[in-house]
Amino acid sequence: MNINQFKSNGDHKNIPPLDAGTYSAVCSGVIDIGTHTTEWNGEQKTRNQLILMFDFPTEPIEIDGKIMPRCLSLKLTKSMHENAMFRKHLIAWRGRDFTDEELNDFALSKLLGAPVTIGIIQKEYKGKNYANISMLGKAIKGTEQKATRKIYFDMGDETTYSAIEELPNWIVTLINKSAEAIATKQCFMKNKGVKKSTEHVDDATDNDVPF
C-alpha cells in the first residue's frame, strides 16, 4: 500500500492534492457552521451553511507520524428545496429522490458513516492545484468503505459542542464567524470549550439506500 508522505505544518498545507478520478469514500463529518452572509456579483446573500467531511480510506497519508485517510470537505447551503445543490447531491448519493415522508423525517446525522462514491477534479488557484469534489454518487457494491470516525456538530445542540476538539481550525473559525455565534457572543475554542466573547473572528425504507 502506497502512503503519501509529507512534512506537515500547522495547517497541513504541504499535502499533495488527490489525483483527479473516482473514489470510494465515507462520510465522516456533518458540521453545521451556522448562518453566513456572502457577496456574489455585487449581491449579498445570507445562507445557513454546513460542511460535509469525507474520508478516503483507500488513500492513506501520514500526518505528524500518524497514518490516516485523506479527508476532503464540501461546503453547502443547508436547504432541501428541490433546486438546492445539497438536495441534488443527496439524491445522486442515495440513488433516488426523497418521498415526502422521508423529507419530513430526514436528519442530517443519518449521513454519518454512509458510504459514497466521489468524483474528484483538480483546479488551479494562484498557481497551485487543488482537489475539489465534483460529484457524489451511490457507493458501488463491494467497494463500500467503513467510517473510523463520526463527527457531528450542530449550532443549536449543546450536546454536540465537544466535536469542536475533532475539527480542523479553519472550520472552527467559520463557526465562530457565524451570525449565531456572534449574536450569542459565543467563541468556540479547542481545549477550552465555549467562551463568552465580544470579539469573533429514522432509517430509510429501502435497504439499498445509504440514508
N, C-alpha and C positions, 0 to 999 in steps of 0.2 A: 504494500500500500504506500503510495507516494504522499509524503507530508510536505506541504508548502511551508517552509520555514522563513522567518524574517526576524529582524531586530525591531521590536515594537517600542514606540514612545507612549506617552500617556494616552493619546487618542488612537493609537494603533494605525497611524497614517501610512505606514510603510507596507501594509498588506497589499500584495499584488491583486489586481481585480480578477474576479472569477471570469473564466472564458465564456464567450457567448455560446448558447446552446440550451438544451432542455435537461432539467434535473429533477430528481425525486427529493422532496423536502418534507418538512413537517412544521406546523405552526407552533412556535414555542412562546409567543407572547402576544397578548392583546392589551394595548395600552391606551386608555382614554386620556388624551392630552389637553382636553378642555376646549374652550372657545377662543378662536384667534381671528384677527382681522388682517386680511391681506389685500394688496392692491394689484390689479391686473388691467392693463390698458387704460390706466387712469381712473379705474372704478374700484372702490373699496367694497369688499365683501366679508361678512362675518360668518364663520362656519364652526360648527362643533366637529373637532377632528380626532382621529385615532391613528395609532400606528400598529400595524401587524408585523410581528417579527417571525422570520422563518429560518430554521436551522437546516443545514445541508450535511447530514451525517456521512454522505459518501465523499465529501470534500473536506477532510480534516486539515487543520492548520495548528501550528504551535505558537502560543502566545505566552510570553513570560515563563517558558518552560513547561506549560501545560498544553496537552493535546485536546482540542475541542473542535466541534464542527463550525464551518463558516456560518455566518449569520448575516442575512440581508433584511431590510425592512421596507415597508410600503406605507406611506402616509396618505390617508384618505379622509374625505368628508364623511362623517357618521350619519348616513342617510340611507333608508331603504326604499326611497322613491324609485319608481320603475326606470327612470332615466339616470339614476345616480350610479357613478362608477363603482362604488362599493358593492351595490347590489349586483351589477353586471359581473364583477369579479366572483362574487359568491355563487351566482348561477353557473358560471363556467367551472368553478371549483367543484360544486356538488353534482354537476351533470344535468341539472334540470331546474326549472323555476320553483318558486315557493308557492304553496297553496295559501289561501287566506288564513287558514288555521295555523299553518307553520309560521307565517309572518307575525301573527299575534303572539305566538309562544316563543319566538326566536330570542335567544340570549347569546350575547357575544362570547360568553365563556365556553359555549359549545365548540368554538373554533379551536380551542386549545387542544393540542395533541392530534389534530386532524391531519392526515397525510395529504400531500398535494403535489402536483406536477407544476414546475415553474419554468417559464421561458426567460432567459437572460439575454440582454443585448448590452453592448458596450457603447458608451457615449463619451465624447471628448469634451472636457471643460477646462478652459485656461491651460491648454497644453497637456492635460493629464487625462488618461482613460479611466472611466468608472463603470462598474457593473450595475445595471438597472433592471428591475423586474418589469418585463413587458407584458406578461400574461400569467394567469393562474388557470390550472386545469385539474380535472379529476385525476386522482392517483391511478397509475397503471397497475392492474392486478399483478401481484408478485413482486412489486417494487416498493410497496408501502414502507415508509420509514417510521420509527417509533421515537417519541419525544423523550429526551433525557431531562428536560426542564419545562415547566409551565409557569409563565409569568403573567399575572393578571392584575391590572391597576385600573381602578375606577375612581374618578374625581369625587363622585358622590357617595362612595362607600369607604368609610374609615377603616374597615376591617381589611382592606386591600393595600393600605398605605405602606406596609412592610416590604412590598415589592420594590419600593424605591431602591433598596440595597442591591437589587439584581440588575438594575437598569444602567445603561451607559450614560455618561454625564450629559451628552447632548440631548437625550430625551428628558432627563431631569430638568435641564434648562428650559426646554419647551413647556413643560408642565408649569414651571414657576412663572412663565410669561403669559399663562392663560388668563382670561378675564376672571375666571372663578378664583384662582389663587390670589390675584391682585385684589379682588373685591373683598375677600375674607382675610387679607393680609397674612396669607399662609406662605411659608417658604419651606420647600422640601429639601432636606439635606441628608446625604448618606452619613450613617453612624450617629446622626443627631435627631432623626425623626422629623417632625413638623414643628416649625417655629413660627411665631408671630413676627411679622416684619413689615416695615413701612416702605421697604425697597424690594424690588423684584427684578432682577434680570429675568328541557324535556326532549328526549331522543326523537330523531326523525322516524317516520313510519317505514321508510324504505331502508333496509339493512345495508344496501349498497351505497347509500348517501352518507358522506362522512360527518355531516352535522345537520 
